[in-house]
Amino acid sequence: MRADDSFLEVPARRVYRLIGVLAAVGSLVFLFWRGPAQAAGFALGSAASYLSFRWFRHLVDAIGESSPRAPRRASMVLVTLRYFLFGALGYAIVNYFEAGFEAALAGFFVSVAAVILEILYELIYARTS
């Protein structure tokens, strides 16, 4: 474990919590505003967004390891093919779950919103020693 691992762990945990909060709040908003199909689309899009963030984090952790072991080939292939996987997931959400495209697309951006909120938090509230 490197010295800065614990330093990077706190913001990552905050981002995971923010993803959960944004997914829950967004699903409730879509439920009351547009109905259950739209809320389901947002929730499924948020789940895909969470998986995408998690995969990126594991890839970055694997690349940043000090050991000479390279990242697993399967994870590299998964990151490369993730756009196809998420495209297929988006197609399934819209066509089979009858959820709206806009709600699912908004859900896909939950992790981006969580990272932006974490950046703002760090800029405003983080204190340097």
Backbone bond lengths (Angstrom), bond angles and torsions (degrees), N, CA, C in turn:
res aa  C-N    CA-C-N  psi(-1)  N-CA   C-N-CA  omega(-1)  CA-C   N-CA-C  phi
1 M - - - 1.447 - - 1.524 108.99 -
2 R 1.305 115.94 129.27 1.452 120.53 178.19 1.520 110.01 -78.92
3 A 1.327 116.09 164.34 1.458 120.81 -176.94 1.520 112.27 -66.15
4 D 1.328 117.28 -30.83 1.461 119.28 -176.56 1.524 113.16 -91.16
5 D 1.341 118.54 3.07 1.461 121.04 179.99 1.525 111.77 -61.87
6 S 1.334 117.57 -44.69 1.459 119.79 179.79 1.533 110.52 -67.74
7 F 1.309 116.72 -31.31 1.464 120.90 177.48 1.527 111.15 -65.73
8 L 1.321 117.31 -37.17 1.457 121.51 -179.27 1.522 112.50 -83.99
9 E 1.314 117.15 -17.86 1.461 121.42 -177.80 1.528 111.74 -70.73
10 V 1.314 118.15 -36.65 1.469 121.53 -177.58 1.533 111.56 -64.55
11 P 1.331 119.58 -49.99 1.470 117.95 177.31 1.526 112.97 -63.23
12 A 1.320 118.04 -34.38 1.468 120.31 179.28 1.523 110.47 -64.94
13 R 1.323 117.19 -42.70 1.476 119.74 176.88 1.517 110.83 -62.70
14 R 1.331 116.73 -37.97 1.465 120.14 178.43 1.524 110.77 -65.06
15 V 1.327 117.30 -39.55 1.469 120.79 178.58 1.523 110.00 -64.13
16 Y 1.335 117.98 -42.57 1.465 120.53 177.83 1.532 110.79 -60.64
17 R 1.337 116.48 -42.32 1.470 119.47 177.74 1.518 111.33 -65.16
18 L 1.328 116.77 -41.41 1.468 120.21 178.49 1.525 111.48 -62.95
19 I 1.324 117.32 -38.22 1.460 120.18 177.19 1.527 109.54 -60.75
20 G 1.317 116.94 -44.95 1.463 120.52 178.86 1.516 112.94 -62.85
21 V 1.320 116.49 -43.88 1.469 120.52 -179.97 1.528 110.60 -66.00
22 L 1.324 116.98 -46.79 1.468 120.08 179.71 1.524 111.59 -63.20
23 A 1.330 117.50 -37.54 1.465 120.84 178.00 1.522 110.75 -65.21
24 A 1.324 117.08 -44.11 1.466 120.57 -179.59 1.528 111.63 -66.72
25 V 1.320 116.07 -47.33 1.469 119.72 -179.27 1.524 110.50 -65.16
26 G 1.317 117.25 -43.57 1.455 120.58 179.27 1.519 112.51 -63.80
27 S 1.329 116.93 -38.97 1.464 119.91 177.64 1.528 110.98 -64.69
28 L 1.329 116.52 -41.20 1.466 119.30 177.21 1.523 111.89 -64.43
29 V 1.325 116.45 -41.42 1.463 120.15 178.66 1.524 110.16 -61.61
30 F 1.334 116.58 -46.63 1.464 119.49 179.15 1.529 111.62 -66.27
31 L 1.327 117.70 -32.71 1.456 120.87 178.61 1.526 111.08 -62.90
32 F 1.322 116.90 -47.28 1.462 120.02 -178.28 1.522 112.99 -80.42
33 W 1.323 116.84 -26.31 1.470 119.95 -176.23 1.521 111.82 -88.18
34 R 1.344 117.61 -44.58 1.456 120.70 -172.45 1.522 114.82 -121.57
35 G 1.330 118.64 -11.52 1.455 120.47 177.66 1.518 113.55 111.56
36 P 1.341 115.43 173.89 1.464 119.92 -173.78 1.527 114.28 -67.92
37 A 1.321 118.37 -32.52 1.469 119.41 179.48 1.523 110.74 -65.69
38 Q 1.321 116.60 -41.34 1.464 120.02 178.50 1.530 111.02 -67.66
39 A 1.343 116.26 -38.20 1.470 119.73 178.24 1.525 110.44 -64.51
40 A 1.320 116.94 -39.41 1.463 120.31 177.67 1.529 110.67 -65.35
41 G 1.326 116.64 -40.00 1.459 119.91 177.13 1.513 111.89 -61.96
42 F 1.334 116.44 -42.98 1.461 119.99 178.22 1.520 111.00 -64.83
43 A 1.334 116.62 -41.58 1.465 120.22 -179.56 1.528 110.98 -64.86
44 L 1.316 117.72 -42.22 1.464 120.46 178.54 1.529 111.39 -67.78
45 G 1.317 116.90 -38.81 1.460 120.26 175.39 1.525 111.43 -63.93
46 S 1.326 116.15 -38.19 1.466 120.50 177.52 1.522 111.39 -65.80
47 A 1.326 116.44 -38.92 1.467 120.09 177.70 1.529 110.29 -63.60
48 A 1.320 117.03 -41.00 1.463 120.52 176.93 1.525 110.65 -64.70
49 S 1.318 116.63 -37.94 1.454 120.93 178.11 1.529 110.93 -64.62
50 Y 1.326 116.55 -40.61 1.462 121.09 176.78 1.526 110.70 -61.31
51 L 1.336 116.19 -46.36 1.465 119.83 179.17 1.519 111.80 -61.33
52 S 1.315 116.47 -40.17 1.458 120.41 178.84 1.525 110.86 -62.26
53 F 1.321 116.88 -45.40 1.464 120.91 179.14 1.525 110.30 -63.05
54 R 1.319 116.43 -42.57 1.463 120.66 -179.49 1.526 111.09 -63.35
55 W 1.333 116.88 -42.82 1.461 120.14 178.83 1.526 111.35 -63.55
56 F 1.323 116.44 -41.81 1.460 119.29 177.89 1.514 111.09 -63.61
57 R 1.316 116.72 -40.68 1.456 119.85 -179.42 1.517 110.79 -64.25
58 H 1.326 117.96 -43.38 1.463 120.68 177.98 1.530 111.18 -63.61
59 L 1.317 116.91 -37.73 1.462 119.95 178.35 1.524 110.42 -65.57
60 V 1.309 117.38 -44.74 1.465 121.14 179.40 1.524 110.26 -63.89
61 D 1.337 117.09 -41.29 1.467 119.90 177.11 1.525 111.22 -62.13
62 A 1.332 116.83 -40.73 1.465 120.43 -179.94 1.520 111.16 -67.34
63 I 1.317 117.28 -39.10 1.463 120.47 178.87 1.522 110.81 -69.19
64 G 1.324 116.81 -36.43 1.456 121.10 -176.64 1.504 115.47 -81.74
65 E 1.323 118.14 -4.14 1.465 120.34 179.30 1.516 110.23 -63.01
66 S 1.319 115.91 144.60 1.461 119.90 -179.58 1.527 112.24 -82.14
67 S 1.323 116.78 -9.85 1.464 119.09 179.77 1.532 109.68 -74.21
68 P 1.312 116.81 154.31 1.464 119.35 -179.40 1.525 112.99 -72.73
69 R 1.329 117.43 -6.65 1.460 121.33 -179.27 1.528 110.14 -67.62
70 A 1.290 116.43 126.77 1.470 121.35 179.62 1.522 109.49 -78.17
71 P 1.342 116.84 159.75 1.462 119.11 176.22 1.528 110.29 -58.57
72 R 1.312 115.52 147.75 1.459 119.44 -179.35 1.520 110.12 -60.18
73 R 1.295 114.77 142.52 1.461 121.04 -178.70 1.530 110.50 -63.55
74 A 1.322 117.71 -35.25 1.469 120.85 -179.07 1.523 110.75 -63.37
75 S 1.325 117.38 -39.38 1.461 118.98 179.85 1.525 110.76 -69.99
76 M 1.310 117.55 -34.24 1.466 119.97 177.22 1.523 110.69 -66.20
77 V 1.318 116.86 -41.18 1.461 120.81 178.47 1.521 109.96 -65.88
78 L 1.334 116.97 -40.66 1.460 120.72 -179.92 1.525 111.42 -63.79
79 V 1.318 117.16 -40.64 1.458 119.84 177.71 1.530 110.21 -65.75
80 T 1.310 116.80 -38.78 1.463 120.52 178.74 1.522 111.68 -66.07
81 L 1.315 115.64 -40.69 1.461 119.88 -176.68 1.529 113.73 -89.27
82 R 1.323 117.51 1.43 1.454 119.41 -174.73 1.516 112.92 -63.02
83 Y 1.311 117.77 -31.67 1.464 119.34 178.49 1.520 111.01 -64.89
84 F 1.321 116.61 -37.85 1.462 119.71 175.94 1.525 110.80 -68.45
85 L 1.326 116.39 -40.47 1.462 120.47 178.35 1.524 111.01 -62.49
86 F 1.329 116.91 -44.42 1.457 119.53 -179.21 1.523 112.01 -72.42
87 G 1.316 116.92 -29.66 1.459 119.40 173.39 1.520 111.04 -64.69
88 A 1.325 115.88 -43.58 1.469 120.01 177.37 1.521 111.11 -65.75
89 L 1.329 117.03 -38.79 1.452 120.73 177.47 1.526 110.87 -64.76
90 G 1.316 116.44 -42.61 1.468 120.12 177.24 1.518 111.94 -62.32
91 Y 1.315 116.18 -40.83 1.469 120.66 177.16 1.525 110.60 -61.89
92 A 1.333 116.49 -43.77 1.465 120.29 179.85 1.526 111.25 -66.02
93 I 1.332 117.22 -40.24 1.464 120.61 179.51 1.518 110.36 -60.89
94 V 1.301 116.51 -46.66 1.462 120.30 -175.38 1.526 111.65 -73.20
95 N 1.320 118.23 -42.62 1.461 120.46 -173.36 1.528 114.48 -87.95
96 Y 1.307 118.80 -39.21 1.455 120.30 -175.10 1.519 113.25 -93.93
97 F 1.310 117.52 -31.11 1.455 120.04 178.83 1.519 111.83 -95.51
98 E 1.311 116.54 -2.26 1.463 123.82 -179.49 1.529 112.53 53.69
99 A 1.299 115.53 31.67 1.458 120.96 176.60 1.519 108.83 -87.86
100 G 1.282 116.20 153.65 1.449 120.66 -179.03 1.515 112.57 -72.21
101 F 1.298 115.01 144.34 1.459 121.00 179.66 1.521 110.89 -62.04
102 E 1.327 116.72 -40.95 1.464 120.19 -177.60 1.526 111.82 -63.30
103 A 1.334 116.86 -41.04 1.466 120.22 -179.94 1.520 110.83 -66.21
104 A 1.325 117.20 -43.61 1.468 120.34 179.02 1.521 110.51 -65.07
105 L 1.320 116.72 -41.16 1.459 120.32 179.15 1.524 110.92 -64.27
106 A 1.314 116.71 -40.84 1.466 119.98 176.50 1.523 110.38 -61.86
107 G 1.314 117.48 -39.04 1.457 121.08 178.11 1.513 112.67 -64.55
108 F 1.334 116.89 -34.17 1.464 120.23 178.69 1.532 112.02 -62.73
109 F 1.324 117.76 -22.96 1.461 121.55 -177.28 1.522 113.64 -96.73
110 V 1.320 117.89 10.97 1.461 120.60 -179.54 1.523 111.34 -63.49
111 S 1.311 118.27 -42.34 1.468 119.24 -179.61 1.522 111.50 -67.54
112 V 1.321 117.09 -32.99 1.469 119.81 176.49 1.530 109.57 -64.49
113 A 1.326 116.50 -43.51 1.469 120.44 178.49 1.528 110.58 -64.01
114 A 1.337 117.18 -38.96 1.465 120.68 179.41 1.530 111.12 -64.94
115 V 1.312 117.30 -40.77 1.468 120.56 178.66 1.527 110.30 -66.72
116 I 1.318 117.69 -40.92 1.468 120.76 177.68 1.526 110.54 -62.99
117 L 1.330 117.10 -41.90 1.470 119.90 177.14 1.525 111.26 -64.29
118 E 1.315 117.75 -37.18 1.464 120.79 177.01 1.525 110.92 -66.17
119 I 1.309 117.17 -40.09 1.469 120.52 176.61 1.522 110.28 -61.33
120 L 1.332 116.56 -45.64 1.471 119.90 178.29 1.522 111.16 -62.36
121 Y 1.324 117.20 -41.02 1.456 121.15 177.42 1.526 110.61 -59.42
122 E 1.323 116.00 -47.02 1.465 119.84 -179.69 1.525 111.51 -64.02
123 L 1.323 117.01 -38.74 1.466 119.83 179.60 1.518 112.07 -67.98
124 I 1.322 117.33 -35.24 1.467 120.45 -174.25 1.527 111.51 -90.16
125 Y 1.334 117.02 -46.47 1.466 119.96 -168.59 1.514 115.70 -106.32
126 A 1.296 118.85 -16.41 1.464 119.96 -176.68 1.523 110.04 -68.43
127 R 1.294 114.20 137.12 1.463 119.35 178.13 1.521 108.50 -113.57
128 T 1.302 115.36 136.72 1.457 119.31 178.08 1.519 109.05 -98.49
129 S 1.308 115.50 146.58 1.469 120.03 -178.40 1.494 110.77 -92.22
